[in-house]
Amino acid sequence: MRDIIFRGKRVDNDEWIYGFLVKMWELYHIIDQNNENFAYMIKPKTIGQFTGLCDKNGKKIFEGDIVESPNGTQGFIEWQNAECAFLVNIGDDWQTMDDCPYEVVGNIYDNKEEE
């Protein structure tokens, strides 16, 4: 079974937190996957879901990650409703993550120049 986890940047210290997404008191929180007694308020723009795939090095790929293909082209991961899938956006081209030869090299939140 696939893990359905999210990540987001904490409001109080800008650190990434990974776990279960909940909305409490009209604000988004992530319950820490390692300690369910803690829920952290997160910045809504930074919420990203785990795609269910790992990169070529075994690192989990999240929505908003910047990935690099074996030929050096880079793109970012985004959910596409029309395809019902997470796809790689490379310029004006959308690609599937079949066989996942990609490597995570950053994300659109920490690497602002990639947005």
C-alpha positions as a Markdown table, in Angstrom:
| # | Residue | x | y | z |
|---|---|---|---|---|
| 1 | Met | 0.0 | 0.0 | 0.0 |
| 2 | Arg | 1.2 | 3.5 | -0.9 |
| 3 | Asp | 2.0 | 6.0 | 1.9 |
| 4 | Ile | -0.2 | 9.1 | 1.7 |
| 5 | Ile | 1.9 | 11.7 | 3.3 |
| 6 | Phe | 2.4 | 15.4 | 2.8 |
| 7 | Arg | 5.1 | 17.9 | 3.5 |
| 8 | Gly | 4.9 | 21.6 | 4.1 |
| 9 | Lys | 7.0 | 24.4 | 5.6 |
| 10 | Arg | 6.3 | 25.3 | 9.2 |
| 11 | Val | 5.0 | 28.8 | 9.9 |
| 12 | Asp | 7.0 | 29.3 | 13.0 |
| 13 | Asn | 10.5 | 28.4 | 11.7 |
| 14 | Asp | 10.3 | 27.7 | 8.0 |
| 15 | Glu | 11.5 | 24.1 | 8.4 |
| 16 | Trp | 10.0 | 21.2 | 6.4 |
| 17 | Ile | 7.6 | 18.9 | 8.2 |
| 18 | Tyr | 6.4 | 15.5 | 6.9 |
| 19 | Gly | 3.2 | 13.7 | 7.9 |
| 20 | Phe | -0.5 | 13.8 | 7.8 |
| 21 | Leu | -2.4 | 16.9 | 6.5 |
| 22 | Val | -5.3 | 18.2 | 8.5 |
| 23 | Lys | -7.3 | 21.4 | 8.6 |
| 24 | Met | -7.9 | 22.7 | 12.1 |
| 25 | Trp | -9.5 | 26.0 | 13.0 |
| 26 | Glu | -9.5 | 27.0 | 9.3 |
| 27 | Leu | -5.7 | 26.6 | 9.2 |
| 28 | Tyr | -3.6 | 23.8 | 7.6 |
| 29 | His | -1.5 | 21.6 | 9.9 |
| 30 | Ile | 0.7 | 18.6 | 9.4 |
| 31 | Ile | 0.7 | 16.0 | 12.1 |
| 32 | Asp | 4.3 | 14.8 | 12.5 |
| 33 | Gln | 4.7 | 11.3 | 11.0 |
| 34 | Asn | 7.3 | 10.4 | 13.7 |
| 35 | Asn | 5.3 | 11.8 | 16.7 |
| 36 | Glu | 1.5 | 12.0 | 16.3 |
| 37 | Asn | 1.3 | 14.2 | 19.4 |
| 38 | Phe | 2.6 | 17.2 | 17.5 |
| 39 | Ala | 0.7 | 19.1 | 14.7 |
| 40 | Tyr | 2.5 | 22.1 | 13.1 |
| 41 | Met | 0.8 | 25.0 | 11.4 |
| 42 | Ile | 2.2 | 25.1 | 7.8 |
| 43 | Lys | 2.3 | 27.6 | 5.0 |
| 44 | Pro | -0.5 | 26.5 | 2.6 |
| 45 | Lys | 1.5 | 27.4 | -0.6 |
| 46 | Thr | 4.2 | 24.9 | 0.4 |
| 47 | Ile | 1.9 | 21.8 | 0.8 |
| 48 | Gly | 3.0 | 18.9 | -1.4 |
| 49 | Gln | 1.8 | 15.3 | -1.6 |
| 50 | Phe | 4.1 | 12.4 | -1.8 |
| 51 | Thr | 3.8 | 11.0 | -5.4 |
| 52 | Gly | 4.2 | 7.4 | -4.4 |
| 53 | Leu | 7.5 | 7.3 | -6.3 |
| 54 | Cys | 11.2 | 7.6 | -5.4 |
| 55 | Asp | 13.9 | 9.0 | -7.5 |
| 56 | Lys | 16.9 | 7.0 | -8.8 |
| 57 | Asn | 18.6 | 7.4 | -5.4 |
| 58 | Gly | 15.6 | 6.2 | -3.4 |
| 59 | Lys | 14.5 | 9.8 | -2.3 |
| 60 | Lys | 10.8 | 10.3 | -2.0 |
| 61 | Ile | 9.4 | 12.6 | -4.7 |
| 62 | Phe | 6.9 | 15.2 | -3.6 |
| 63 | Glu | 4.7 | 17.6 | -5.6 |
| 64 | Gly | 6.7 | 20.7 | -6.1 |
| 65 | Asp | 10.1 | 18.9 | -6.3 |
| 66 | Ile | 12.5 | 19.9 | -9.1 |
| 67 | Val | 13.8 | 16.8 | -10.8 |
| 68 | Glu | 16.6 | 16.2 | -13.4 |
| 69 | Ser | 16.5 | 13.6 | -16.1 |
| 70 | Pro | 19.5 | 11.6 | -17.2 |
| 71 | Asn | 20.1 | 13.9 | -20.1 |
| 72 | Gly | 20.2 | 17.0 | -17.8 |
| 73 | Thr | 16.9 | 18.6 | -18.4 |
| 74 | Gln | 15.0 | 19.8 | -15.3 |
| 75 | Gly | 11.4 | 20.1 | -14.5 |
| 76 | Phe | 9.0 | 20.2 | -11.6 |
| 77 | Ile | 6.4 | 17.8 | -10.3 |
| 78 | Glu | 2.8 | 18.9 | -10.5 |
| 79 | Trp | -0.6 | 17.1 | -10.2 |
| 80 | Gln | -2.6 | 17.2 | -13.4 |
| 81 | Asn | -6.3 | 16.6 | -12.9 |
| 82 | Ala | -6.9 | 15.9 | -16.6 |
| 83 | Glu | -4.4 | 13.0 | -16.4 |
| 84 | Cys | -5.2 | 12.0 | -12.8 |
| 85 | Ala | -1.4 | 11.8 | -12.3 |
| 86 | Phe | 1.7 | 13.6 | -11.1 |
| 87 | Leu | 3.6 | 14.7 | -14.1 |
| 88 | Val | 7.0 | 16.4 | -14.8 |
| 89 | Asn | 6.6 | 19.9 | -16.2 |
| 90 | Ile | 9.6 | 20.6 | -18.5 |
| 91 | Gly | 8.9 | 24.0 | -20.2 |
| 92 | Asp | 5.8 | 23.5 | -22.2 |
| 93 | Asp | 6.1 | 19.7 | -22.2 |
| 94 | Trp | 4.5 | 17.3 | -19.7 |
| 95 | Gln | 6.1 | 13.9 | -19.1 |
| 96 | Thr | 5.1 | 10.9 | -17.1 |
| 97 | Met | 7.5 | 9.6 | -14.5 |
| 98 | Asp | 7.6 | 6.1 | -16.0 |
| 99 | Asp | 10.6 | 4.0 | -14.8 |
| 100 | Cys | 11.5 | 7.1 | -12.7 |
| 101 | Pro | 15.0 | 7.8 | -14.0 |
| 102 | Tyr | 14.8 | 11.3 | -12.4 |
| 103 | Glu | 16.8 | 12.7 | -9.5 |
| 104 | Val | 15.4 | 15.2 | -7.1 |
| 105 | Val | 17.7 | 18.3 | -7.2 |
| 106 | Gly | 15.5 | 20.8 | -5.2 |
| 107 | Asn | 12.0 | 22.2 | -5.0 |
| 108 | Ile | 10.2 | 25.2 | -6.2 |
| 109 | Tyr | 9.9 | 26.7 | -2.7 |
| 110 | Asp | 13.6 | 26.7 | -1.7 |
| 111 | Asn | 14.9 | 27.3 | -5.3 |
| 112 | Lys | 12.9 | 30.4 | -6.2 |
| 113 | Glu | 14.8 | 31.0 | -9.4 |
| 114 | Glu | 13.3 | 27.7 | -10.8 |
| 115 | Glu | 9.6 | 29.0 | -10.4 |
